[in-house]
């Protein structure tokens, strides 16, 4: 379960960014759907990759 925490944090961050961009840019329909489909997945993947690349101090 601990291994999924970085991915989940990235998904939540991506979702927050998607909500902000959608509200600020007043996106509707297809662009909004693409935004909400891509940003959480990309955010999760990026955060997970960054966490795996950092050296462990233990």
Backbone torsions as a table, in degrees:
resi	resn	phi	psi	omega
1	UNK	NA	-36.8	-178.4
2	UNK	-62.5	-30.2	-178.7
3	UNK	-67.7	-21.9	-177.9
4	UNK	-88.5	-10.3	-176.7
5	UNK	-61.2	-44.7	177.3
6	UNK	-61.0	-40.7	179.0
7	UNK	-64.2	-44.0	180.0
8	UNK	-63.8	-39.4	177.7
9	UNK	-64.2	-40.6	177.9
10	UNK	-66.1	-37.6	177.3
11	UNK	-63.9	-44.2	178.7
12	UNK	-64.2	-40.1	177.3
13	UNK	-64.5	-43.7	177.9
14	UNK	-63.3	-37.6	178.2
15	UNK	-66.7	-39.8	177.6
16	UNK	-63.6	-43.7	177.6
17	UNK	-63.5	-39.2	178.7
18	UNK	-63.0	-43.8	177.1
19	UNK	-61.5	-43.9	-179.4
20	UNK	-64.2	-46.8	-179.9
21	UNK	-64.9	-39.1	179.8
22	UNK	-64.3	-41.4	179.5
23	UNK	-70.5	-42.6	-177.5
24	UNK	-70.8	-37.8	-177.3
25	UNK	-93.9	-2.7	179.8
26	UNK	53.1	47.9	-179.6
27	UNK	-77.0	147.6	177.2
28	UNK	-137.5	162.3	173.4
29	UNK	52.3	-122.2	-170.8
30	UNK	-62.8	-46.7	178.6
31	UNK	-60.3	-37.4	178.5
32	UNK	-67.2	-40.9	178.8
33	UNK	-63.0	-43.7	178.1
34	UNK	-64.0	-42.2	179.4
35	UNK	-60.4	-46.6	-178.7
36	UNK	-74.1	-18.2	176.9
37	UNK	-85.2	-38.1	-172.8
38	UNK	-89.2	-44.9	-172.7
39	UNK	-62.0	-44.7	177.7
40	UNK	-61.9	-40.7	180.0
41	UNK	-67.3	-43.4	178.7
42	UNK	-66.5	-42.4	178.0
43	UNK	-60.7	-44.0	178.2
44	UNK	-62.7	-43.0	-179.6
45	UNK	-65.9	-41.2	-179.5
46	UNK	-66.2	-45.9	-179.6
47	UNK	-65.2	-39.9	178.6
48	UNK	-62.9	-42.0	180.0
49	UNK	-65.6	-42.7	179.3
50	UNK	-63.2	-42.7	179.9
51	UNK	-66.1	-34.3	179.4
52	UNK	-74.6	-28.9	-178.8
53	UNK	-79.9	-25.3	179.7
54	UNK	-66.6	136.2	179.0
55	UNK	-71.2	142.6	178.6
56	UNK	-80.1	135.3	179.7
57	UNK	-90.8	3.6	-178.3
58	UNK	-94.4	NA	NA
